[in-house]
Amino acid sequence: MSAVREAWTDERLDDFRGSVDAGFAQMHEDHADFRAELKVQGSEFREEMKGLGSELREEMRAQGAELREEMRAVSAELRQETRDLRGEMHAGFERMERRFDWLTRTIVVALIGLVITHFV
């Protein structure tokens, strides 16, 4: 009985060894296929990212140019408004100077009138 059992166990172990070896061979083949697929997909992903990066850089350049143009327009508008404001301030100062000149002349004439009426 023990001889039959040993022969049966050895055969079963050999069968099991064969199935394990086949399983590992299949696993190695699947792993190699997976690595090859990852390599291809990684390459495709890198190319796609390069394309997206290029598109993004181009879009940023375009938006940067638009932003610079808009900033130039705003800057020109501010310069013009500053010039206008300076002109208005100068005109206001000139009006004030004329009024002070008129006031000074009026005071001088009044003083001359007082002096003349006082001494005459």
Buried (B, 14 or more C-beta within 10 A) or exposed (E): EEEEEEEEEEEEEEEEEEEEEEEEEEEEEEEEEEEEEEEEEEEEEEEEEEEEEEEEEEEEEEEEEEEEEEEEEEEEEEEEEEEEEEEEEEEEEEEEEEEEEEEEEEEEEEEEEEEEEEEE
